[in-house]
């Protein structure tokens, strides 16, 4: 049996199979075609035969040129690739009797590629996802559904009954994510503004830097009486009932208002003098001063202002604002108290920019790999470090038509898979048709699960590493 090499045709996007004898066979076929044409036109005039033959030769040469260019682009870096392609067998996808093209589109495809890149063996797993089919959801998830802590990818996938998943991005010491996270329209953490954010809104995927802004907005209509100097009379004007915040679910900085939801934990973990607005069921239930941490309502949130250290003198713990508003030891708080546009009983809602809608998703990544079709990755990433070493890699990308590409490259396993440098990862993704791509966490964290199976080989003894978060793929019922 001859060994067949399966390669991806870069022009059509389809897999093509061929063996070594095809090259000479193609030339023989072209020669036979020319001889056949000459015989069939033997009774034609010499001029006609020359014109027809010249046309056939020209067309054949053009065809050979483009075929050779397409194969060469792939062969320059990738040799003897063996591609295993798996399409999910899901009743909601495959049992449709409709002949409509959109109904026949599979929501995603998994590929395992065993290949050589620059003379070294590589094992690459790719999930190509079509978010605009309306049949699947791509979204982030957190370990234990909370900001702090770690969990195996297999546990996160199982808990959400997801079909597939990959390890997520970067995180701080105790597992809180490094940047923006939005899950099903609910903002968990804000962006840093330094790295690209992967977003899904109404089935459309994007990768770009994001600046987050947060407000609490009152649903109550409020008016204030002011004098109009032009007509010397009083008039009612609508009050500003929005309050902007400097962060959400992050350790608060002195002199800054920060929002805390239950994703942060059971308390706001603030052990300094603070003002806190307590919100339950989207209603302001109280405004208090505290010297210690406050419990976050299960059905609500806290808005906390931390008093700068130099202004703190003394205060009683958890004392209602009304009873201390005239005390001299909280003069610093007076402006903050007066600027709060809400009062007890007001109905409020959390709004943020960019507005991703009620079903939007967002996940902040590491450095750019490809931007607008050009490789832009450098030799160093602030989170990963040096990118000139060959290591296990995980990345996320978007192709021209909006397909989302999740990729893992196994590494640190000589003889099996060596891993990619940052540049090699960029070149591979660009060849694959990716227009935008960014880093996720790599190394021993690199992992992909499809249909409840770990399809790659993690670099630390082939075992899972506890993760702070992941990106998962779920079927929509």
Helices and strands as residue ranges (DSSP letters): E 5-8, E 15-18, H 22-40, H 46-75, E 78-87, H 91-94, H 101-104, E 108-117, E 120-129, G 131-133, E 136-142, G 143-145, H 153-160, E 164-167, E 181-183, E 186-189, E 196-201, E 204-209, E 213-218, E 223-228, E 233-238, E 242-245, E 247-248, E 257-261, G 262-264, E 274-280, E 283-290, E 300-306, G 309-311, E 319-320, H 321-324, G 328-330, H 331-339, E 348-353, E 361-364, E 368-371, E 374-375, E 380-381, E 385-386, E 393-399, E 404-409, H 422-431, E 434-439, G 443-445, E 448-450, E 453-454, E 469-475
